[in-house]
Amino acid sequence: MKRRAVRCLFALLALSGAASSAPAVSQLHLATWNLEWLLSPQTTLSLRVRCLAGEPRLPCDVAQDRPRSAADLNALAREARRLDADVIALQEVEGTAVAAKLFAGYRFCFTQRRDLQNVGFAIRDGIAHRCDADETALSLDDKVRRGAVITLFPGEPREIHLLAVHLKSGCSRDPLDAPAPPCRLLARQGPGVARWIRVQAAEGRAFAVLGDFNRDLRAEAAAGAGLWAAFAGAASLVDAAASTPFRACHSGQPFARYIDYILLGDALAARMVPGSFTRHPYTDGDAHRFRLSDHCPISVALRLH
């Protein structure tokens, strides 16, 4: 059955009163997407005023950018429909109100830290889930972003635990013991992620960590060092993008390495549909015409049965 036909089945089940149980699908399409300062236009304008008054709550170069227009949001919503994922880890999003403009037919779980950049999940309507407590160890007393945690299909044999992260930027390839403050902060976040991984593995759970790691984990995996070594030391992990060549989000991008990842524990890695990892680039026309994001989604398909 084609994926869109399956979605229609979800809706029929919901209307018939069966929405309280998880939909009977054979695959779950899991994605992550950093939406680059996805704020409401009203928030952006108010922050611009505060920046001009010398009271910035975000970098003033961001505040001076024009707010995303309705056309920009519509373009992002088209990308979300094209992605057509069941569960999406989100980064750099103000919250549910603006996320709902992009993801029609989804529920949301966002971290509770009062900030402009929040981490969360969009979960397709009809998929049984639970919004769990924030992973606050990653925030270093709320100096940086928390981790968002959800449980899919809670209480069922196919239960899945997911941690979405947006780790500290500014130290993508430098040694973690470099004196630069971003590297120091990132180094302190690593053990928190590793602890979460270790708990999931010890409990025998199917789990994944996904999001914007702001780190070249692929290079670290090859060297057996850094954050990857800390994570892999907690449990066996599989990078869903392993052996997949890097692909930029559009032809004008200067980036050459992944910093967004979907890391699967053994139980989920065994369910990964071979060859299903996908990078979802923008068309060059849309990338230059609209304010989309400096990241584009990545996704993978998982068997549920």
C-alpha positions as CSV (number, residue, x, y, z in Angstrom):
1,M,0.0,0.0,0.0
2,K,1.4,3.4,-0.9
3,R,2.2,5.8,2.0
4,R,-0.5,8.3,1.2
5,A,-3.1,5.6,1.1
6,V,-1.8,4.5,4.5
7,R,-2.3,8.1,5.8
8,C,-5.9,8.0,4.6
9,L,-6.4,4.8,6.6
10,F,-5.1,6.6,9.7
11,A,-7.7,9.3,9.2
12,L,-10.5,6.7,8.8
13,L,-9.4,4.9,12.0
14,A,-9.4,8.2,13.9
15,L,-12.9,9.1,12.7
16,S,-14.2,5.6,13.7
17,G,-13.0,6.1,17.2
18,A,-9.9,4.0,16.9
19,A,-7.5,7.0,17.3
20,S,-6.5,6.0,20.8
21,S,-4.6,2.9,19.5
22,A,-1.5,3.2,17.4
23,P,-2.1,2.9,13.6
24,A,-1.5,-0.5,12.0
25,V,1.4,0.5,9.7
26,S,4.4,-1.5,8.6
27,Q,6.9,1.3,8.5
28,L,7.7,4.5,10.4
29,H,9.4,7.3,8.6
30,L,11.6,9.2,11.0
31,A,13.3,12.5,10.2
32,T,15.1,15.5,11.7
33,W,15.1,19.1,10.5
34,N,16.7,22.3,11.9
35,L,14.4,25.1,10.8
36,E,16.9,28.0,11.4
37,W,15.2,30.5,13.8
38,L,11.6,29.6,13.0
39,L,9.9,32.4,14.9
40,S,6.5,34.0,14.3
41,P,6.7,37.3,12.4
42,Q,5.3,39.0,15.5
43,T,8.1,37.7,17.7
44,T,10.7,38.7,15.1
45,L,9.4,42.2,14.9
46,S,9.3,42.6,18.7
47,L,12.8,41.3,19.0
48,R,14.0,43.8,16.4
49,V,12.7,46.6,18.6
50,R,14.4,45.2,21.7
51,C,17.7,44.9,19.7
52,L,17.5,48.5,18.6
53,A,16.9,49.5,22.3
54,G,20.0,47.7,23.4
55,E,18.1,44.7,25.0
56,P,18.8,41.9,22.5
57,R,17.3,38.4,23.2
58,L,18.9,37.0,20.1
59,P,21.8,38.0,17.8
60,C,21.1,41.4,16.3
61,D,22.0,40.2,12.8
62,V,19.2,37.7,13.1
63,A,16.8,40.3,14.5
64,Q,17.6,42.6,11.6
65,D,16.7,39.9,9.0
66,R,13.2,40.4,7.6
67,P,10.6,38.3,9.3
68,R,9.6,35.2,7.4
69,S,6.7,36.1,5.1
70,A,3.6,34.1,4.5
71,A,5.2,33.0,1.3
72,D,8.2,31.7,3.2
73,L,6.1,29.8,5.6
74,N,4.0,28.3,2.8
75,A,7.2,27.2,1.0
76,L,8.4,25.5,4.2
77,A,5.0,23.9,4.6
78,R,5.4,22.5,1.1
79,E,8.7,21.0,2.0
80,A,7.1,19.4,5.1
81,R,4.4,17.8,2.9
82,R,7.1,16.6,0.5
83,L,9.1,15.2,3.4
84,D,5.9,13.3,4.5
85,A,7.6,11.9,7.6
86,D,5.7,10.3,10.5
87,V,7.9,11.8,13.2
88,I,10.2,14.7,12.8
89,A,12.7,16.0,15.4
90,L,12.7,19.8,15.2
91,Q,15.4,22.3,16.1
92,E,15.4,26.1,16.3
93,V,11.6,26.5,16.6
94,E,9.9,29.0,18.8
95,G,7.1,26.6,19.7
96,T,3.9,24.8,18.7
97,A,2.0,27.8,17.3
98,V,4.6,28.5,14.5
99,A,5.3,24.8,14.0
100,A,1.6,24.2,13.3
101,K,1.8,26.5,10.3
102,L,4.2,24.1,8.7
103,F,3.0,20.7,9.9
104,A,-0.8,20.3,9.4
105,G,-2.1,17.1,10.9
106,Y,0.6,16.7,13.5
107,R,0.9,16.9,17.3
108,F,3.9,18.5,19.0
109,C,6.1,17.9,22.0
110,F,8.6,20.8,22.7
111,T,11.0,21.3,25.5
112,Q,9.9,23.6,28.3
113,R,12.9,25.9,28.6
114,R,11.8,29.5,28.1
115,D,13.8,30.4,25.0
116,L,13.4,31.4,21.4
117,Q,15.1,28.2,20.0
118,N,13.4,25.1,21.2
119,V,13.9,21.4,20.5
120,G,10.9,19.2,19.9
121,F,9.0,16.7,17.8
122,A,6.2,16.8,15.3
123,I,4.2,13.5,15.4
124,R,1.6,12.6,12.8
125,D,-2.0,12.5,14.1
126,G,-3.0,9.0,15.0
127,I,0.5,7.8,16.1
128,A,0.3,6.9,19.8
129,H,3.0,8.8,21.7
130,R,3.9,10.3,25.1
131,C,5.7,13.6,25.6
132,D,8.3,12.7,28.3
133,A,10.3,15.0,30.6
134,D,13.0,17.2,29.1
135,E,16.5,15.9,29.2
136,T,17.8,18.8,31.2
137,A,21.4,17.5,31.7
138,L,22.1,18.7,28.1
139,S,21.2,22.3,29.0
140,L,23.9,22.8,31.6
141,D,21.5,24.6,34.0
142,D,19.6,26.1,31.0
143,K,22.6,27.8,29.6
144,V,22.0,25.9,26.3
145,R,19.3,23.9,24.8
146,R,17.5,20.9,26.5
147,G,16.9,17.6,24.8
148,A,13.3,16.6,23.9
149,V,12.2,13.1,24.7
150,I,9.2,11.1,23.5
151,T,8.0,7.6,23.6
152,L,6.2,6.2,20.5
153,F,3.6,3.4,20.9
154,P,4.0,3.4,24.8
155,G,3.3,0.1,26.4
156,E,3.4,-1.9,23.2
157,P,6.0,-4.4,22.1
158,R,7.1,-2.0,19.4
159,E,7.7,0.9,21.8
160,I,10.4,3.3,20.7
161,H,12.2,6.0,22.7
162,L,13.6,9.1,20.9
163,L,15.9,11.9,22.1
164,A,16.1,15.0,19.9
165,V,19.1,17.2,20.4
166,H,20.5,20.5,19.3
167,L,24.0,20.6,20.7
168,K,26.3,23.7,21.1
169,S,27.5,25.2,17.8
170,G,30.9,26.6,17.1
171,C,33.0,23.5,17.6
172,S,32.3,21.3,14.6
173,R,35.8,19.9,14.1
174,D,38.1,21.4,16.8
175,P,39.2,19.1,19.6
176,L,36.7,19.0,22.5
177,D,39.5,20.1,24.9
178,A,40.2,23.2,22.8
179,P,40.1,26.4,24.9
180,A,37.2,28.0,22.9
181,P,34.1,28.3,25.0
182,P,31.8,26.5,22.5
183,C,34.1,23.5,22.6
184,R,34.1,23.5,26.4
185,L,30.3,23.6,26.5
186,L,29.9,20.9,23.8
187,A,32.3,18.7,25.8
188,R,30.1,19.1,28.8
189,Q,27.0,18.1,26.9
190,G,28.4,14.8,25.6
191,P,28.2,12.9,28.9
192,G,24.5,13.8,29.2
193,V,23.7,12.3,25.8
194,A,25.9,9.3,26.6
195,R,24.0,8.7,29.9
196,W,20.7,8.7,28.2
197,I,21.9,6.2,25.6
198,R,23.4,4.0,28.4
199,V,20.0,3.9,30.2
200,Q,18.1,3.0,27.1
201,A,20.5,0.2,26.3
202,A,20.5,-1.1,29.9
203,E,16.7,-1.2,29.8
204,G,16.7,-3.2,26.5
205,R,14.8,-0.4,24.7
206,A,14.5,0.4,21.0
207,F,15.9,3.9,20.8
208,A,17.4,6.6,18.6
209,V,19.2,10.0,19.2
210,L,18.7,12.4,16.4
211,G,19.0,16.1,15.5
212,D,21.6,18.8,15.0
213,F,24.8,17.7,16.8
214,N,26.8,20.6,15.4
215,R,29.7,18.1,15.1
216,D,31.4,16.1,12.4
217,L,30.5,12.8,14.0
218,R,31.4,10.9,10.8
219,A,35.1,12.0,11.1
220,E,35.0,11.2,14.8
221,A,33.7,7.7,14.2
222,A,36.5,7.1,11.7
223,A,39.0,8.2,14.4
224,G,37.2,6.6,17.3
225,A,37.4,9.9,19.2
226,G,35.4,12.8,20.6
227,L,31.6,12.8,21.0
228,W,31.2,9.7,18.9
229,A,33.5,7.7,21.2
230,A,31.5,8.9,24.2
231,F,28.2,7.8,22.6
232,A,29.4,4.5,21.2
233,G,31.1,3.8,24.5
234,A,27.6,3.9,26.1
235,A,26.0,1.5,23.6
236,S,26.4,0.2,20.1
237,L,25.1,2.8,17.6
238,V,24.5,2.9,13.9
239,D,24.6,6.1,11.9
240,A,21.7,5.9,9.5
241,A,23.7,7.9,7.0
242,A,26.8,5.6,7.1
243,S,28.4,5.1,3.7
244,T,26.1,7.7,2.2
245,P,27.9,10.5,0.4
246,F,27.3,14.1,1.7
247,R,24.7,16.0,-0.3
248,A,24.3,19.8,0.1
249,C,20.8,21.3,0.6
250,H,21.1,23.3,-2.6
251,S,23.9,24.1,-5.1
252,G,24.9,27.4,-3.5
253,Q,25.7,25.9,0.0
254,P,29.3,26.0,1.2
255,F,29.0,23.1,3.6
256,A,30.7,19.8,2.9
257,R,29.9,17.6,6.0
258,Y,26.9,16.4,7.9
259,I,26.2,17.8,11.3
260,D,22.6,16.5,11.4
261,Y,22.4,12.8,12.3
262,I,20.0,9.9,13.1
263,L,21.8,7.5,15.4
264,L,20.0,4.2,16.0
265,G,20.5,1.8,18.8
266,D,20.9,-1.9,17.8
267,A,17.2,-2.7,18.1
268,L,16.2,0.1,15.8
269,A,19.1,-0.4,13.5
270,A,17.9,-4.0,12.9
271,R,14.6,-2.5,11.7
272,M,16.1,0.0,9.3
273,V,14.9,-0.4,5.8
274,P,18.1,-0.8,3.7
275,G,18.8,2.1,1.5
276,S,16.1,4.3,3.0
277,F,18.3,7.0,4.4
278,T,17.5,10.2,2.4
279,R,18.7,13.8,2.4
280,H,15.9,16.0,1.2
281,P,17.4,19.0,-0.6
282,Y,15.6,22.1,-1.8
283,T,15.3,23.2,-5.4
284,D,17.8,25.9,-6.2
285,G,14.9,28.2,-7.2
286,D,13.1,27.8,-3.9
287,A,16.3,28.1,-1.9
288,H,17.1,31.5,-3.4
289,R,13.5,32.8,-3.6
290,F,12.3,31.9,-0.1
291,R,13.8,32.0,3.4
292,L,13.9,28.3,4.0
293,S,16.7,27.0,6.3
294,D,20.4,26.5,6.2
295,H,19.6,22.9,7.0
296,C,17.4,20.5,5.1
297,P,15.7,17.3,6.4
298,I,17.2,13.9,6.6
299,S,15.1,10.8,7.1
300,V,15.1,7.0,7.4
301,A,12.4,4.3,7.2
302,L,12.0,1.8,10.1
303,R,10.1,-1.5,10.0
304,L,7.6,-1.8,12.8
305,H,6.9,-5.5,12.6
